[in-house]
Amino acid sequence: MTDPRHPSADTASWFLSTARERLAGLLDPGSFTEFLPPTERVQSPHLVLFDLPAAFDDGMVVGRGRLGKRAVLVAAQEGQFMGGTFAEVSGAKLVGLLRAARDDAKLPRIVLLLLDSGGVRLQEGNAGELAVAEVMRAIVEARGYGVTVIALVGGRAGSFGGAGLTAATCSRIAISEQGRTGVSGPEVIETNKGVEEFDSQDKALVWSVTGGRNRRLLGGADAYAGDTVAGFRDAVLALIDRAPPFDLATLRSEQRRLADRIERLGACHSAVEMWVALGITEPQSIRNLDDTAFAEIVKSLRGAAYDAR
Amino acid sequence: MTLDEILSSLFPKGHDIDPRSDHLILGMGKRGNGGTVEVVGIADGEALGIEGVLPLARRVLDIVARGGKAPILVIVDTQGQLMSRRDEMLGLNEYLAHLAKCLLLASRSGHATVGLNYGKAVAGAFLATALATDVLVALPDAEPAVMDLPSMARVTKLPEDKLKELSQTTPVFAPGLAFMSAVGAVAQVWDPAKPLADQLEATLAAIPARDKRDVLGAERGGRPIAAQIARRVAHQASGDDYV
């Protein structure tokens, strides 16, 4: 539904928006309440040691609001501040939100994570790594109490390293064409293993490996969103009522899903080879299809529907 | 300590863990009280890729399916996640998260989980294994890290000398066991001169019910404000109900 006061909110690019712009457009107008807002000046005490500027929210916005009149808890990473990285303060804000969802049944039973992160902030690496471990545990514990946690991936920094693992710990993942996810980014692999292993300058290659369409085709994401606020809102609404429980049956199903992926696609040398193996007749066209045509292809694939996580 | 020495000291009554060509650790050890400890892990500094995850995760799921309360020991010496275009293409983040989720499920299902870091433990593979346990312990020559200092200097564009200097006083970022203990990731460092079996039993007798790593980090001064920030957010979310 378009809000007449914000005529552009629905069509604004998710990729280009800030964390706060995404939240403002995604949630019902005027419904957002922030916890530890910038006025409380909760910022990293460590960045000053590296002569780096801090931010009054440390690049993590947490709070509650409504989406289509349903109450939700939200966390949004600001990819333009230190790459949206997990650090002592940003990580603890997310941990606190998830633990509250776990412990307080009166809070909304839906948590939306607007991930936009290169992973752990190296200047606070130990705290960031540990924060990711705490976040993963808190997601699982909240899911165990019936909370649905949905990752939204479509920002500039993508969702890499610890953020890539965090996304895959959630009940559901929505991703856009511009959304990228993985563990080691292309530059890191190129630096460590050489340009023959992964040429990070080859944008088409990088997109085919880490990009949202490949993730959706393989079942690495559960919904495909257009690169707009409206696109992500629709994707979230489609996922919200069909989250898998966190139990043995779900994880056994995920084990089969991931084993099946290696069996069917493990010998492929490129994304195009994988798409052929999935039964896509014109794999070279995947990049050029519009969102609607791409969504039709996804519907026809077994792997994309087989989405236990 | 070598893996053989560790296993002998942990399980003087015997175990069935044999070296494997894929460097995974899979098996069972006998406890002094007649019970057993399930053991999974990764050895020899091997990198963890999608093929390594599946046997470990399957084993953990089988343990959960069988029921009972046997503890699970996760022994780790890994240089990190496998860096390969192919594994990333196939969704390595999902595989690593799956293993972590299986361990967290086991913990929720009544299996105490203990991580034991005896060599390297780095980045994504660290998150998927030892950091997904109830308690992480280490031996003194363990080298847990997010990234080594030279690589960190490259990524952050800060001089390595400056990072070395800062690492003396800033546990929040520098690699190594002392710093990972200070931030609360590593709960205890075991004494290799004493029987590891006794130290494992002592650890198993005091498994925390909740994740207290942020509180530990505050007590030890390595992560000064994470615990209070998490509590403040929860408090603002729940009002005065949150204790």
Interface residues (C-beta under 8 A of the other chain):
Chain A: F35 L36 V42 P45 H46 L49 F50 V62 R64 L73 E88 V89 G91 A92 K93 V95 G96 L97 R99 A100 A101 D103 D104 K106 L107 V120 L122 Q123 E124 G125 N126 A127 G128 E129 L130 A131 V132 A133 E134 M136 R137 A138 V140 E141 G144 S159 G161 G162 G164 L165 T166 A167 A168 T169 T181 G182 V183 S184 V188 I189 T191 N192 K193 E197 F198 S208 V209 T210 N214 R215 L218 G220 F246 D247 L248 L251 R252 E254 Q255 L258 A259 R261 I262 L265 G266 C268 H269 S270 A271 M274 R309
Chain B: I50 E51 V53 L54 A57 R58 L61 V64 A65 Q81 M83 S84 R85 R86 E88 M89 L90 G91 L92 N93 E94 Y95 L96 A97 H98 A100 K101 C102 L104 L105 R108 S109 A123 G124 F126 L127 A128 L131 A132 A145 V146 M147 S151 M152 R154 V155 T156 L158 L166 T170 P171 V172 F173 A174 P175 F179 M180 A182 V183 G184 A185 D211 R213 D214 G217 G222 R223 P224 I225 A226 A227 I229 A230 R231 R232 V233 A234 Q236 A237 S238 D241 Y242
